[in-house]
């Protein structure tokens, strides 16, 4: 990975349980170029993803989240 790491916040519209949120985060972490994906119990609808923009882009991350069956948007760009 390069030294050029960035992060993006993904907002999930639906209320999902901790297990579903962890599955989404695991899928994101498995992607080439993703360093971390996390959320907090206080704001479970937000997932912060740290990634290498030279290897993957934020829209591909969003596509992975929405492929799990939820509606989501990128925020904080």
C-alpha atoms as an extended CHARMM CRD file, in Angstrom:
* protein
*
        77  EXT
         1         1  UNK       CA              0.0000000000        0.0000000000        0.0000000000  PROA      1               0.0000000000
         2         2  UNK       CA              1.0540000000        3.5610000000       -0.5760000000  PROA      2               0.0000000000
         3         3  UNK       CA              1.5300000000        6.1340000000        2.1500000000  PROA      3               0.0000000000
         4         4  UNK       CA             -1.4380000000        8.0680000000        0.7710000000  PROA      4               0.0000000000
         5         5  UNK       CA             -4.2580000000        6.7760000000        2.9710000000  PROA      5               0.0000000000
         6         6  UNK       CA             -7.5870000000        8.5990000000        3.1360000000  PROA      6               0.0000000000
         7         7  UNK       CA            -10.8860000000        7.9000000000        4.8070000000  PROA      7               0.0000000000
         8         8  UNK       CA            -14.5240000000        8.2420000000        3.9050000000  PROA      8               0.0000000000
         9         9  UNK       CA            -17.6850000000        7.9620000000        5.9670000000  PROA      9               0.0000000000
        10        10  UNK       CA            -20.5630000000        5.8940000000        4.6370000000  PROA      10              0.0000000000
        11        11  UNK       CA            -24.0530000000        6.6150000000        5.9730000000  PROA      11              0.0000000000
        12        12  UNK       CA            -26.4540000000        3.6540000000        6.0170000000  PROA      12              0.0000000000
        13        13  UNK       CA            -30.1080000000        4.7290000000        5.8210000000  PROA      13              0.0000000000
        14        14  UNK       CA            -31.6210000000        1.6410000000        7.4380000000  PROA      14              0.0000000000
        15        15  UNK       CA            -31.2810000000        0.6020000000       11.0420000000  PROA      15              0.0000000000
        16        16  UNK       CA            -29.2280000000       -2.5930000000       11.0140000000  PROA      16              0.0000000000
        17        17  UNK       CA            -28.1320000000       -4.7570000000       13.8970000000  PROA      17              0.0000000000
        18        18  UNK       CA            -24.5420000000       -5.1710000000       15.0600000000  PROA      18              0.0000000000
        19        19  UNK       CA            -24.1620000000       -8.5220000000       13.2880000000  PROA      19              0.0000000000
        20        20  UNK       CA            -25.1940000000       -7.1040000000        9.8920000000  PROA      20              0.0000000000
        21        21  UNK       CA            -22.9550000000       -4.0830000000       10.4080000000  PROA      21              0.0000000000
        22        22  UNK       CA            -19.9980000000       -6.3460000000       11.2430000000  PROA      22              0.0000000000
        23        23  UNK       CA            -20.6070000000       -8.4080000000        8.0830000000  PROA      23              0.0000000000
        24        24  UNK       CA            -20.4930000000       -5.2400000000        5.9690000000  PROA      24              0.0000000000
        25        25  UNK       CA            -17.3230000000       -4.0700000000        7.7150000000  PROA      25              0.0000000000
        26        26  UNK       CA            -15.7160000000       -7.4860000000        7.1810000000  PROA      26              0.0000000000
        27        27  UNK       CA            -16.5220000000       -7.3210000000        3.4550000000  PROA      27              0.0000000000
        28        28  UNK       CA            -14.9450000000       -3.8880000000        3.2420000000  PROA      28              0.0000000000
        29        29  UNK       CA            -11.8160000000       -4.9810000000        5.1550000000  PROA      29              0.0000000000
        30        30  UNK       CA            -11.3080000000       -7.8670000000        2.7300000000  PROA      30              0.0000000000
        31        31  UNK       CA            -11.0860000000       -5.5100000000       -0.2480000000  PROA      31              0.0000000000
        32        32  UNK       CA             -7.6660000000       -4.8120000000       -1.7010000000  PROA      32              0.0000000000
        33        33  UNK       CA             -6.5780000000       -1.3400000000       -0.6550000000  PROA      33              0.0000000000
        34        34  UNK       CA             -8.7690000000       -1.1140000000        2.4640000000  PROA      34              0.0000000000
        35        35  UNK       CA             -6.8460000000       -0.6840000000        5.7100000000  PROA      35              0.0000000000
        36        36  UNK       CA             -9.7610000000       -0.4060000000        8.1800000000  PROA      36              0.0000000000
        37        37  UNK       CA            -13.5490000000       -0.2170000000        8.4360000000  PROA      37              0.0000000000
        38        38  UNK       CA            -15.2660000000        0.6110000000       11.7070000000  PROA      38              0.0000000000
        39        39  UNK       CA            -18.4130000000        1.9290000000       13.3370000000  PROA      39              0.0000000000
        40        40  UNK       CA            -19.4800000000        2.7910000000       16.8630000000  PROA      40              0.0000000000
        41        41  UNK       CA            -22.5380000000        1.7770000000       18.8670000000  PROA      41              0.0000000000
        42        42  UNK       CA            -23.3940000000        5.4630000000       19.4750000000  PROA      42              0.0000000000
        43        43  UNK       CA            -23.7240000000        6.0600000000       15.7020000000  PROA      43              0.0000000000
        44        44  UNK       CA            -24.3510000000        2.6310000000       14.1620000000  PROA      44              0.0000000000
        45        45  UNK       CA            -25.5070000000        4.0870000000       10.8330000000  PROA      45              0.0000000000
        46        46  UNK       CA            -22.0050000000        5.4440000000       10.1010000000  PROA      46              0.0000000000
        47        47  UNK       CA            -19.0610000000        3.3580000000        8.8790000000  PROA      47              0.0000000000
        48        48  UNK       CA            -15.6370000000        4.9680000000        8.4910000000  PROA      48              0.0000000000
        49        49  UNK       CA            -13.3690000000        3.3140000000        5.9400000000  PROA      49              0.0000000000
        50        50  UNK       CA             -9.6390000000        4.0080000000        5.6510000000  PROA      50              0.0000000000
        51        51  UNK       CA             -8.2700000000        3.1140000000        2.2310000000  PROA      51              0.0000000000
        52        52  UNK       CA             -5.5720000000        3.6750000000       -0.3600000000  PROA      52              0.0000000000
        53        53  UNK       CA             -7.0540000000        5.7630000000       -3.2180000000  PROA      53              0.0000000000
        54        54  UNK       CA             -4.3600000000        4.4590000000       -5.5630000000  PROA      54              0.0000000000
        55        55  UNK       CA             -5.7990000000        0.9530000000       -5.1950000000  PROA      55              0.0000000000
        56        56  UNK       CA             -9.5450000000        1.4920000000       -4.7080000000  PROA      56              0.0000000000
        57        57  UNK       CA            -12.0410000000        4.3500000000       -4.8990000000  PROA      57              0.0000000000
        58        58  UNK       CA            -14.8360000000        5.4510000000       -2.6050000000  PROA      58              0.0000000000
        59        59  UNK       CA            -17.5720000000        4.5800000000       -5.0840000000  PROA      59              0.0000000000
        60        60  UNK       CA            -16.4580000000        0.9570000000       -5.1400000000  PROA      60              0.0000000000
        61        61  UNK       CA            -16.6400000000        0.9540000000       -1.3400000000  PROA      61              0.0000000000
        62        62  UNK       CA            -20.1720000000        2.3500000000       -1.5010000000  PROA      62              0.0000000000
        63        63  UNK       CA            -21.1390000000       -0.2690000000       -4.1070000000  PROA      63              0.0000000000
        64        64  UNK       CA            -19.9720000000       -2.9930000000       -1.7280000000  PROA      64              0.0000000000
        65        65  UNK       CA            -22.1440000000       -1.6160000000        1.0760000000  PROA      65              0.0000000000
        66        66  UNK       CA            -25.2510000000       -1.2410000000       -1.0830000000  PROA      66              0.0000000000
        67        67  UNK       CA            -24.7460000000       -4.7480000000       -2.5060000000  PROA      67              0.0000000000
        68        68  UNK       CA            -25.5290000000       -6.0160000000        0.9980000000  PROA      68              0.0000000000
        69        69  UNK       CA            -29.0990000000       -4.7680000000        0.5360000000  PROA      69              0.0000000000
        70        70  UNK       CA            -29.0270000000       -1.4120000000        2.3210000000  PROA      70              0.0000000000
        71        71  UNK       CA            -29.3350000000        2.1200000000        1.0270000000  PROA      71              0.0000000000
        72        72  UNK       CA            -26.2440000000        4.2320000000        1.7110000000  PROA      72              0.0000000000
        73        73  UNK       CA            -24.4150000000        7.3970000000        0.7200000000  PROA      73              0.0000000000
        74        74  UNK       CA            -20.8780000000        8.7350000000        0.9390000000  PROA      74              0.0000000000
        75        75  UNK       CA            -20.6080000000       11.7020000000        3.3060000000  PROA      75              0.0000000000
        76        76  UNK       CA            -17.8350000000       14.0670000000        4.2810000000  PROA      76              0.0000000000
        77        77  UNK       CA            -16.1790000000       14.2230000000        0.8720000000  PROA      77              0.0000000000
